[in-house]
Amino acid sequence: MAHWLEAVPGLGFLTRTVKVHWSPSADLLVLVYNINIALNISLLSLVGAVVAIWLYRKM
C-alpha cells in the first residue's frame, strides 16, 4: 500500500520509511555465521499489521 501511495503528496507521513538493519555474527571456531536482517518500516505498515492482528483475533 505504501508503495502505491508514495505519489500522493498529502500522504507522505504515512509512506515515509525507516530502515532498520541488524546483522548478528559469530565465529565459534567450529561454526561461523553471518545473518543480515533489514526492515523498511512505515506508519502505514504498522497500521496494517495492527489491523491484521485485530482481524485474526476476531475470527
N, C-alpha and C positions, 0 to 999 in steps of 0.2 A: 504494500500500500504506500509506504513512504517513498519508494522509488517513483511511483506513478504521480504522486502529489508534489514532487520537487518543483515542477514547473509553475505551480500556483503560488503567486507572490505572497499572499496573506497567510500561508500555512508554513512558513519557513521554520517557525519554532517547533512544529511537530515533526518535521523531517530532518532536522539537523542531527547528525550522528556524532557519537563519542566513541572513539576507538579504544578498546581495552585489549591489551596484549599481555599474555603470561606465558613464559617459557621455562618450565622446570626442567632441570637436567641433573644427572648424577653420573659419576664414574666410580663404580664399586669394585674395580679391578677385574671382576668376573663378568659384570654386566654394565654396559654403558647405554644410557638412554637420553634422548632429547625429545621433548614434546613441545610443540608450538600451538597455542590456543589464541585465537583472535576473534573478538566480538565487535560488531558495529551496533551500538545500542542507540535508539532514538526514542523520543517520548511516545510516538505512535506505536512502536513495537512493544513498549511496556504496557500501554493501554490494551493492545491486542492480546498480550499474554494474560493480563488480569481478566479480560472478558472470556478468554478460552478456559481458564481455570474455573471461573464462575459458572459457565455453561456446563462444564464437565460435572461439577458438583450438583447441578440441578437435575441431571439425568438420573 
